[in-house]
Each structure stands twice: as structure tokens, then as C-alpha cells.
Amino acid sequence: MSTAVSVVAPARDDARDEPARVAQLLRAFAPLLAAALVCAVAASLVAPYPAGIFHDDGVYLVLAKALASGNGYRYLHLPGAPLATHYPPGYPLLLALLWTLAPRFPSNLTIILLANAALLGLVAWGSARYLIDRLAWPSLGATAFALVATLSLPLIQLTTLVMSEVLFLALLFPVLTQCERAITVPRGVSHDMALGAAAGALALVRIHGLVLAIVVALLLTTRREWRRAALVVAGAAIVLLPWQLWVMLHDDTLPAALRGSYGSYVAWLADGMSRGGPAFVARTVARNAGEVAAILADRFAPWQFGLLRLVPLSLILALLAFGGVQLRRRAPVTTAFIAAYSLVMLTWPYNPWRFVWGVWPLVLLLAAEGTSTIASWRPVVRPMAFVRYALFAPLALLALGLVRAEIVAYRDRAWAAPVRDATRSIAPVMRWISQNTRPHEAVIADAEPLVYLFTERPAMPPVAFTAAEYVMARPPAADIAALANLVRQFPVRYVVTVVPSTMTAARALARPTSTYPIALREVDSLPGAAVFEVVRRSAGPQMPMPVIMSPAFARPPGTSR
């Protein structure tokens, strides 16, 4: 009898332990399950689109095609296929690998976008593991955060386009995890150099990733660990030096009229500062601060009523600042990275939407850290307990705003709206070029990478792009001079544009009174667009044209380089 009881008892204990073991397994594998779910959702949302319509997406694909076809790192879509010095090669190299596996465009867009979906799954896994390993979050809480962060509109928007931010984030969280550990637990020379090299690899995907190597070196310096700081810098330099040498050797080979859109970042920014001086920097910061505030208000305000949006905006800014103070104690590298990254974002002369959306999980992390601190606060003085409960109201307001924004985004499929709007404006141009120009005949057109990818016509922007024009208006005469300079330098026959300022410049060159050595003749009009034929004059000396640069394409709000 006792033997029978002893046999049954362990069986009953095992049955009672089974739910606990299942729960333990779920907690252990929750980040992987989240990654699989995010990947599946993102894959169901991606769809081929006219890649190149937002400029950067098209240039990434052009560079990938050049690498995959053995032509080197070149802008195949520009006349003469000059060497590329603007975009770091990290993301184009990944696309080139995919292009090699599926070389037919545009059918390979599906594979490329599915790769983005897989990368988003890695972001979910990496962010969850970071929260568990470095911030001691419970597994299920970290997994829930990862799902919210990656399936929100910002990252879904970037995943459904050929953009580099998702790859950047997929690399960022594992590197942050290692950097946080290395600050407190040194592991040797090779490890410190590897950290620097990893930060350098981030910069080869998005150049502002370089700030991670800088902040790690600075944090080590503040701890008087000079040798380790030097090793981190050396590791980053080893990875970045070949790219910087490439830029130095080849940037001057690019025609001057195209360097604003396609040349070195450093030269582009230096040109803006030399034109505008301190006032240029101040006005850039002021404009970008306003843009960032509008982005946050759009995501966290439960209502869209003018000045009333200032209430949730003030609350989210305060919560993010409080969250940063709290995060600094447990994750100094991450906090310093966010601060340095924000400084670059505010001073960079272009709309900051990709800066903000490209690190959206970190934005939500600051908000979550602030919220968690408030929720766990247990004041010992009774009157302060009322303050704690009073703080729950603004937190609930912000949560309501975020939920509302996501519901509206999924209801309206908001990630597809920019593609629909941009396609509507550029589609007539694409049809006209395809039907009325000869194969391989160069044109001047908006969305020039798109023109090349879908028609194989070399194309260039009507005018190039400067940093200074972000905050300083460009006079119409500058557009006229820049367009005339491009037409004079390159053997193009047509100028096709949807940009009003470019139409005005082209019509000025079409006037009989124009004194330029070239002229344009308006030969067709399209819905929202105009077509001009180039007429070259043989008489009279050719006056040197000043190169005045402007945006290559009237991009939807938020598209940046």
C-alpha cells in the first residue's frame, strides 16, 4: 500500500509542476516568440511599391544593383555612373546580397521588403533581451514592450519602405547590451576594440551611429580609463577608415552640380555652415525642435485641437526627461547615446522624422522608465500619496493618446498613405518618360532614382540640394541658374518636373528674352507636371553658371537623406 502511494505521489507532484515548467519555458522563449510574431505581422503588411519615390530608397537599390552586377559602388542612374560617396555602404551591401539571389527588378522588391520584416523581428528580439539583461525587466514585460515598440506605426512605416533604419536598430540593441556590460566589467583589449568596431559598423549603416563610439569613449575617459577609451576609438577607426578614405579620394570626381544630393555629408554640412554661420545652426535647431515636438504630439496627444495639443506635448516631454534621469543610473551608455543622438538630430539641417522614428523603441523606453518609476513610488508621507495618485491621470492621458494613434494608423493603413500620395504625383512623369524618350537617353526629372530603376534612363535632379536652404529661402533666380547649369553641362534632351519652383525656372529659360546659352521649350503638360525640351544655342559666349543647389524632389513631409 505504501509503495503504491509513493508511486502515485511523485506523479501528482509532476502534474502540479507542469504548469510552472510551461510558464518558465514561455518566459524563456518569449523574446523569440515576439520576434516571430513581429516578423509575421510585418511580412503580411509589406508590398512592392514604386521604390525610388522617396529618393533614398531608390539610391539604396541603385547602389545594390551596382554592387551585385560587379560595377562597383557607383550611382548607375547618373550620367557617367560616378562613384558613390554620400551613402555609407552597410545597407546597400545587404541589399546587394539579396539582389544577387534575386536579380530581377522589380520582382525582387518582395524579397527585399521581407528581409526588412525579418530585421524588424530581430529588433523585437534584441530590444526584449536588452531590457531583460541590462534593465532587469521581467521577461513578459520586456516582450510586451518589444511588441508595442516594433508594431507601432513608426517602425512599420520604415519596414515597408527600402530604408536603412530597421537594419540600424537590429544592430543597435545587441551593441548597446555589450557596451553597457563593458563599462562596468572590463574584458580585455580585443573586447574593447570589438566594441569600437561594432559602433563603427553602425555608422556604416547610418552615419550618426558614430556617436555610440564617441559616448563610450567619453564615458571611459570620465572614469580615467584612458587606454580602454583609446582602444574603442581605434576599433571604430579601423572599420570606418576605408570608407572615409574612399570618400576623400572620390568625392571630387562627382560633378559639382550634383554634390549636394550625392556628395560627402561632411562637405554638404560644411557648405551650409559657411553660407549661414551661427544663425544657420540656431535656426536649424529651432526648426527641428518644432518638428520633433509636432511628431511627439501626433503620437501622444489624444486630440488634434490646436493649442490643446500643448498639454500632452508638455507631459510627454517631461516624462521623457524624467525617464532619462532614471535610465542614466542603470544604463549610462544608452542614456548618453540618446542625448548625443538628439543633439545630432537637432542640428542636422533636414526634417528629423527619420531620426525620431528610427529610434522609436528608445523613445518609448524613456517613457516606460518614467512611468515605471512613478508607478513604483511609495511615499512614506501620506500627503505625498495624493501626489502619486494625481500623476496617474497624465500618464493615462498619454497612454490613451498613443493607443488612439495606433488604432487610427492600422485602421487607415497609414504606412501606405505616403506611397499613394507620392505615386499619384509622379506616375504621369514616369509614363511620359517611358513612352517618349529613347532607351538610355538621359533626362532631368524628379525622383531620378525611380526613373532609372523603372525605365533604365539615366536621370538627374533638376537642381541639387544644400544644407543652407533648409532654413534660408532660395530666390527664384537661383533655381533658374542651377537648372541652366545642369542643362548646359549634361547631354539631356528633356526636363520633366512636378515641382512648382522648377516649373517656374524652366519657363523662365523658355522665354525669348533669356540670355542663357541654352533654352527650354515647353512641349507637353501633364496632370500636375510639365515637360520641357532642351534647345541649345550656338551663338554667343557661354557665361559661367553659379551652382545653386535645391531639393531633388518635392518629397512628402518627413523624407530625408
N, C-alpha and C positions, 0 to 999 in steps of 0.2 A: 504493500500500500504506500509506504513512504517513498519507495523507488518510483512508483507511478507519479506521485505528486512532484517529486524532484525533476522528473522528465517534463511534466506539463508546465511547471513554474517558469523555467527559462524561456519556454515558447511564448508564454504570456508576456514576459518581460520584453522579449524581442518584438512582439507585436506593439507593445506600448512605445518602444524606442523607434519604431519605424517612421512615424510622422516627424519625429525630431531629426532623424537622419535625412529625410526628404527635405525638410526645411533647411538643414545645413547645406545640402547639395545645391538647393536653389540660391542660397546666399552666395555660395562659392562661384556658381556659374552665372549669376545674374548679369554681370557686365557683358559676358559673351552672348547671352540671350538678348540683351538690349541691342548689342551690335547687329545681331542677325535680324531683329525686328526693324531697326532703323534702315538697314540696307534694303530689306524687302519693301518697306514703305517708299523709300526714295526711288527705288527701281521702278515701282509702279507709277511714279509721277513724272519721271524723265521722258522726254520725247524729242526726236530730231527737230531742229529749227534752223532758220537761216543764219548759221554760225558766221560771225563776222559783222553782224549788225550792231554790235556794241564795241567794235574796234579791237579791244584787247583779245576777245575770244577768237577773232579771225586771225590776228597776228600769231597767237599761240599755235593755231593749226597750220598756218603757212610755215612757221619755223619747224614744226614737227614734220611736215611734208618734206622740207628741205633736208633735214637730218636723215629721215627714213630713205630718201631717194639718193643719198650719197652726195648731195650738193653742198654739204657743209652748213654752217649756221648763217643762213642768208635770208634776206627778205625777197623771196621769189616774186612777190607781187609788184615790187617796184621796178621801174625800168633799170636794166643793168644788174639786177639782183645783188645789191650791195650787201656787205657783211653786216650782221646784226650786232648792235652794241647797246640797245636800250633794255631789253627784257632779259633778266637772268635765266640761265638755261635749265634750271631744275624741272619746272613743269613741262616745257617743250620736250625734254628728254623722255619723260614718262609718256607723253603723247606720241612721240616718235616710235617708241616700242610698240604701242597699240596700233599705230599706223602701219608698222611693218607686218603685224599679224593680220591686219585687215586694211589693205592698201586702197580700197575703192571708196572714194569720197563722192557723195555724202552718206552712203550707207554705213560707213564706219563711225558715223556720229553716234549711233546707238550704242556701240561698244564703248566709246569714249565716255559717254554720259553714264553708262552702267558702271564704269570704273570709278567715276565720281561718287556714285551711290555706295560702292564698296568702301571708298575712302571715308564717306560720312559714317559708315558703320564703325570704322576704326576710330573716328573721333569720339563716338559714343563709348566705345570700349576704353579708349585712353583717358577720357575725362572721368569716367567712373573709377578706374583704377587709381588715378591721381587723387581723387577725393578719399578713397579708402586708404591708400598707402601713406599719403602725406598729411591729410587733414583728419584722419581717424573717423571719417563718416561711416555710419552703418552701411552695409552692402546694399540693402534695399533702398535706402535714402539716396545713396550715390547713384544707383541705377535709375531711380525715378528722375533725378536731376538731369542725368545724361539724356534720357528720353525727351524731356521738356526742351532742353537746350538744342538738341540736334534736329528735332522735328518741328521747330518753330520756323516761321517764315524766313528769317534772315538766312539760315543755312540751307533751307530747301531752295530758296531763290538762287543761291550761289551754286548749289549742286546741279540744278537743272540747266546751267549755262557752262560753257567751257571756260571756267575761271580757276585760278590757282589757289584760292583761299582754302578750299577743303583739304588739299594736299598739305598746305601750311599747317592747318590745325591738327591734322592727323600726325604730323611730326612733332608739333609743339608740346603736346601733353606728355608724351614719354620723355622728351628732353627736359621739360620743367621738373618732372619727377626726379630725374637723375641729378639735376642741378641743385634742387633743394636738399637732397641727401648728401651731395658732395660738400656743401657749405659747412655742414656740421660733422661729417665723417670723412676725413681725407682718405684717399685710397691709392695714392701714388702718382708718379709722373705721367705715365701713359693714360691714366684715367682722366687727369686734368686736361691733357691735350685732346683727348677724345671728346670731352665736354665742349671745348672750344671748337673742335671740328664739327660737332653736331650743330652748334649755333651757327657756324659758317654755312652748313648745308641748308639751314632755314633761310639764310639770306640769299641763297641761290634759288630759292622758290619765290620769296617776297623779300625785296632788298631791305625793308625795315626790320626784318628778323635779326639784323646785325645788332640791334640794341640788346638782345639777350646776352651775347658775348660781352658787351660793354658793361652791363649791370652786374654780371657775375664777377668780372674782373674788379669792378669798383667795390663790390661787397667784400671780396677777399682783401682788397687793399685797406679798407677800413678796419679789418681785423689784423692788419700788419702781416698778412701772408703774401708778401711781395712775389716770392718765387712762384707760388701757385697762380697768382694773377697773371704773371708773365707767361706761364705755360698755357693758360686758357687763351690768351691773346695770340700766342704762337699757333695753337691748334686752329683757331679761326682763320689766321692769316694764310696758313698752308692751303686751306680749302678755297679761300677767296682770291688769293694772289693770281692764279691762272686767269680767272675771269677779268680781274682788274687790268692785267697786262693786255689781254685781248682787247678790252675797251680802249686802252691808251694807244695801242698800235693801229686800230682800225677805225676809230670814231671819225677821224679827219677824212677818211675815204668816202664818207656819206655826203652827198650834195648838201650844201649849206641850207638850202631852202627846205630840206626835209629833216634836219636835225632836231627840230623842236619835238616832232612826233616820234622820231625813230632813233635819236642820238642818245648820248650819255645822260643819265639822270643828274649827275653832278654838274655838267656843263649847263644843262637846262635850268637847274635851280640857281646856279651862279649867275646866269644871264638875267633871271628875274630879279635877283637881289641887286645886281649892278644897275638895272634900269630903275628900280623903285626905292632902293635904300631901306633904312629903318621903317619908313612909312609903309613900304610894301609888306614887311613882316607883320607889323601891327595890324594892318587891315586884313591880312590873311588870317591871323589869329582871331580877330573879331568876327569875320565871316564864318570861319569854321566852327567857332564856338556856338554861333547861332544855328548852324546846320545840325550840329550834334544835339543841341537842345531840341530841335524840331524832331529829329529821329527818335529820341527818347520819349518825347511827348506822344508821338504817334504810337509807340509800343505800350506805354503805361497809362495813358490818360483814358478813363472810361468814357469820356465825352469829347466832342470836337468843337467846343464852343469858345472860340476866340481867347480872350484873356483868362477865362476859367481854366484853360489848359495849364496856366502857370501854377496852379495849385498842385496837381500831381507831378508836374515837372520839378517844382521845388522839393517835393517829398522824395522823388526818386534820386535827385542829385544828393540830397542829404543822406539818404540810405546808402548810396554807393560810396560816399566819403566815409561814413561810419563803418561800412563793411571793409573798406580798405585799411582803416586803422586796426580793426580786429584781425584781418588776414595777415598783417605785417608781422605779428608775433609768431605765427606758425609757418608762414610761407614767405620769407623775406625776398626770395628771388622772384617769385610770382608777382608780389606787390611792386617791387622795383621795376619789373618788366612792364607791368600795366602803366606805371607812371611815365616811364621813358617812351613807351609806345604812344601814349596820349600826347606827349609833348611833340613827337614827330607828326602825329595826326593833325594837331592844331596848327603847326607851322607849315605843313605841306600845302602848296597852292592848288588844290583841287577839291572838289566836293568829297567830304570824308565818309560817305555812306559805306564804301567797301572797307574802310578802316574799322568802322564800328561793327558792321555785320560780320567781318572776317574774324573777329574775336568775340562773337556774341556769347559763347559759353562763359568767358571770363567776366563779361558784364553781369550776367545772371549770377555768377559765383559771388561777386561783391554784394549783390542784392541779397543773396541767400545767407551769406555770412552775417550781414547786418541784421536780417530778420531772425536768424537763429540766436544771435546774442540777446536781442530784445526778448524773444520768447523764453529763453532760459534764465533771464534775470529774475532773481528772487530777493527783492529789497527787504532789509531787516526792519526798516522804519515803516510803520503802517501807512502814513500818508503817501509815501513813495509808491505803494502798491497801486494806488489810484492812477499814478502817472504811467505805470507799466500797462495797466488795462487800457488807458486812454491811447497809448501808442498802437494798440491793435487796430484801431479804426483806420488810420492812414495806411497801415500795412494791408488791410483788407481792400482798401480803395485801389492800391497799386496792383494787387493780385487780380482784382476784378477787371482793371484796365488791360492787363496782359492777356487774360483769358478771352476778353471781348475781341482783342486784336487778332488772336489766333483763330477764333471761331470765324470771324469775318474773312480772314485770309483763306482758310480752307473752303469756306462756302463759295467764295468768289474765284477760287484758284488764282490768287493774287500773284503768284510767282510767274504765271503765264502772261499777265497783262502787259509788262514792258515789251515782250516779244511781239504781241499782237499789235501794239501801237507803233512800234518801230517798223515792223514789216509793212504795215499799211502805208507808211510814208515812202519807204524805199522800193517797194515792189514795182511801181511804174518805171523807175530808173533802171532796175535790173532787166526788165523786159525790153526796154528800148535799146539798151547796150547790146543785149544778146541778139536782137533782130537786125540792128542797123550798123554794127561795126564788124570788121573782119577779124578772124581768129588772130590772137596775139597782137592786135592793134592797141596801142596804149591810149588810155583816156584819163582825164581828170574827173574824179567823181567822189561823192560822199561814200562812206563805208567802203573804202577802197579794198580792204582785205576780202570783204564779201564779194566784190566784183570779180576779183581774181579767182577765188575758190569756186564760184559757180559758173563763170564764163571763160576762165583762163585768159582774160585780157589783163595785161599789166595795167595797174592803176595807181594813182597818187592822189593825196588830198588836195582840194582847191588851194588851200594855204596851210602852212604848218602851224605849230602850236607853241606858245610861250607861257612861261610861268607868270609873267607880269600881267597878262591880260585877265587873270583870274580876278583881280581887284581893280584894274585900271582899264577904262573903256578904250577901245581901239577906234580911231577915226576912220570914216569910210575911205579916205584916200589911201590908208594903209592896206586895206583889202584890195583895192584896185592895183596898187603897186606890186603886192605879193602875188596876185593871180597873174599879172602880166609877166612877172619874173619867171614863174613856173612855165608858162606857155612858151616863153622865149627860150628857156633852157632845154626843154624836153620836146621830143618829136610827137606831140599829141595832136589829134585832129578834132576831138570833141571835149567840151566841158559840160557835164551833166550834174545838176545840183538840186537839192530840195531846201537848201539853207537860204533864207531871205537875204542876208547880208552878202552872200556870194552871188546871188542873182543880181543884186544891185551893182556889185563890182563888175560882173560880166556885161551888164547892159551899158555901163559907163565905157567899157572898152569897145562896145559896139557902136558908139556914137561916131558920126563922121568927123567930129572935131577932135577926137582922141589923137594925141601926139605920140603915142607909143609905137614902137616898130612892129607891133602885131596888132591885130584887131579881132574881135569876135563878131559873129553874125548869128542872131537867134533864128534857129531853123525849126524848132518844134516846141510845143508846150504840152506838158503832161499834168495830170492831177497833182497839184502841189509842187510841181517841178518844172524846170526849163532846160532846154538843150541849146548849146551854142557851138557853132563850127569855127575853127581857128582859121583866120585869114592872115597870111604872112606878107608883110610889105617889104619890098626890096630897096626902096629909095630911102635916103637919109641915114645919117649915122645912128647907131644904136646906143642909146643912153644907158648907163649902168642903173640897174634897178635895185633899190634897197630891199633887203629881205625882211619883210614884216610878217610875223607868224600869227596864226589864229587857229581855232579848233578845227580838226579834220572833219568832224561830223557833228551835227546837232544832236548829241546823244541824249537819251532820256535822262531825267534827273537821277543823279547818283552813279552814273557810269564814269569810271575814272581809269587812269592808266596804271 
